[in-house]
Amino acid sequence: MPPPLPLPIIFAHSSNMHMIPANEEIKERLLSLRQGAIIELKGFLVGVQMGGQWVWGSSLSRTDTGNWACEIVWVNELSVL
């Protein structure tokens, strides 16, 4: 069965986001989320590095796909709507 929308539309309006909680409260809220939850979050796109061994950066493009086409978000606020 084909997807309900053309793949370019799906890719342009979806995102693979990795969350870094700013504190324990945000961490617990993130861990309590369930599939289908509608949320609002506030934070910053960040890059992560570990002792010069590796770097993990946020994509700044809405049209990239594949490896490295993700966003890493430092989450300061999280609300379930």
Secondary structure, DSSP 8 states (H G I E B T S, - for coil): ---SS-HHHHHHT---EEEEESSHHHHHHHHH--TT--EEEEEEE--EEETTTEEE-----SS--STT--EEEEEEEEEE-
